[in-house]
Amino acid sequence: MSETGETNKETIRRLFAEVDRGNVEAAAGYYAPGYLDHTSAPLRRQETGREGLRRVFALFQEAFPDVRHTIEDLVSEGDRVVARVTTRATHTGELFGHPPTGRAVTLTGITIFRIVDGLIAERWAEGASLLEQLGIAPPEPGATGAAGGRG
């Protein structure tokens, strides 16, 4: 494995560690200012760029303060890192205007990160739907009360 590959993998390990600590600012700092998210999940249409990430991270930190990520596999080639991750959390805070359900959720997914100069420039993700597990849906883009209105 190249030094760059190991460095890129360490970037992803540190990112998940900061998310698990609830450190919203540090987590957002792992993303490039012009970051692009290619994920089709409804929430990703709510926010864009690094500032959008801060709001999304804060929203989920409030709703799932006990979130924990387990990196099952981490593979790097060139400027790409692929992470297979299991996420566990309990819904103990409001999410999109929905009160806490108290439900424990377990999500598995695979994410591809493109890293440029040590920052995440792009992301593609596939996996189980958190909102489906909770039995709720996010607001439509542009609706009042959406994640973009928090801050």
C-alpha positions in Angstrom: 0.0 0.0 0.0 1.3 3.4 -0.9 1.9 6.1 1.7 -0.9 8.2 0.1 -3.3 5.2 0.5 -2.4 4.8 4.1 -2.7 8.6 4.7 -6.1 8.7 3.0 -7.4 5.7 5.1 -6.2 7.4 8.2 -8.2 10.5 7.2 -11.4 8.4 7.0 -10.6 6.7 10.4 -10.2 10.1 12.0 -13.4 11.5 10.4 -15.5 8.7 11.9 -13.8 9.1 15.3 -14.7 12.8 15.3 -18.3 12.1 14.3 -18.5 9.5 17.2 -17.1 12.1 19.6 -19.8 14.6 18.4 -17.2 17.0 17.3 -19.2 18.7 14.5 -16.5 21.3 13.6 -13.7 18.9 13.4 -15.8 16.4 11.3 -16.8 19.1 8.8 -13.1 20.1 8.6 -12.3 16.8 6.8 -14.2 18.0 3.8 -13.0 20.3 1.0 -14.8 23.6 0.7 -16.2 22.6 -2.7 -17.2 19.1 -1.5 -19.8 17.2 -3.7 -22.1 14.5 -2.3 -23.4 12.1 -5.0 -25.6 10.1 -2.6 -29.2 9.9 -3.6 -30.5 9.8 0.0 -33.2 12.5 0.6 -31.2 14.2 3.3 -28.3 14.8 1.0 -30.5 16.9 -1.2 -31.2 19.2 1.8 -27.7 20.5 2.2 -24.6 21.2 0.1 -21.0 22.0 0.7 -19.0 22.2 3.9 -21.5 24.5 5.7 -24.3 22.1 4.8 -22.3 19.3 6.3 -21.9 21.2 9.6 -25.7 21.5 9.8 -26.3 17.8 8.9 -23.7 16.7 11.4 -25.2 18.9 14.1 -28.8 17.7 13.3 -27.7 14.0 13.7 -25.6 14.7 16.8 -28.7 16.1 18.4 -30.9 13.2 17.4 -28.4 10.4 18.0 -25.8 11.5 20.6 -24.6 8.0 21.2 -23.7 7.2 17.5 -20.9 4.7 17.0 -19.3 3.7 13.7 -17.4 0.4 13.2 -15.2 0.3 10.2 -15.6 -3.2 8.9 -13.4 -2.8 5.8 -11.3 0.1 4.5 -9.6 -0.1 1.0 -7.6 2.6 -0.7 -6.5 3.0 -4.3 -5.3 6.2 -5.8 -7.4 9.1 -4.5 -10.3 6.8 -3.5 -11.1 5.2 -0.1 -13.9 2.6 0.2 -15.3 2.1 3.7 -17.8 -0.6 4.7 -19.2 0.7 8.0 -21.7 -0.4 10.6 -23.4 2.5 12.4 -25.3 2.0 15.7 -27.2 4.7 17.5 -30.4 5.4 19.5 -32.9 8.0 18.5 -33.1 10.2 21.6 -33.5 13.7 20.1 -35.8 15.4 17.7 -35.3 14.7 14.0 -37.1 16.7 11.2 -39.7 17.8 13.8 -40.4 14.2 14.9 -40.0 13.5 18.6 -37.5 10.8 19.7 -38.6 7.3 19.1 -36.2 5.7 21.5 -35.4 3.1 18.8 -32.0 1.7 18.5 -30.9 1.5 14.9 -28.2 -0.4 13.1 -27.2 0.7 9.6 -24.7 -0.9 7.2 -23.3 0.9 4.2 -20.5 1.3 1.8 -19.1 4.7 1.0 -16.5 5.8 -1.6 -14.6 8.9 -0.7 -12.4 10.8 -3.2 -9.6 12.6 -1.3 -7.6 15.5 -2.7 -4.9 17.2 -0.7 -6.0 15.4 2.5 -9.6 16.5 2.3 -12.7 14.7 1.1 -13.7 16.2 -2.2 -16.5 13.8 -3.2 -18.6 11.0 -1.7 -20.8 8.3 -3.0 -22.8 6.1 -0.5 -25.1 3.1 -0.5 -26.7 1.5 2.5 -29.7 0.9 4.7 -32.1 3.9 5.3 -32.1 5.4 8.8 -35.3 7.2 8.2 -37.0 3.9 7.1 -35.9 2.2 10.3 -37.4 5.0 12.4 -40.6 5.1 10.4 -40.2 8.8 9.5 -39.4 10.8 6.3 -37.4 14.0 5.9 -39.1 17.2 4.8 -39.1 18.0 1.1 -36.2 20.2 0.0 -36.9 23.9 0.7 -39.6 23.1 3.3 -39.5 25.1 6.5 -38.1 23.3 9.5 -35.7 21.4 7.2 -32.2 20.7 8.4 -31.0 23.8 6.4 -33.0 26.0 8.8 -30.9 24.9 11.8 -27.7 26.1 12.5 
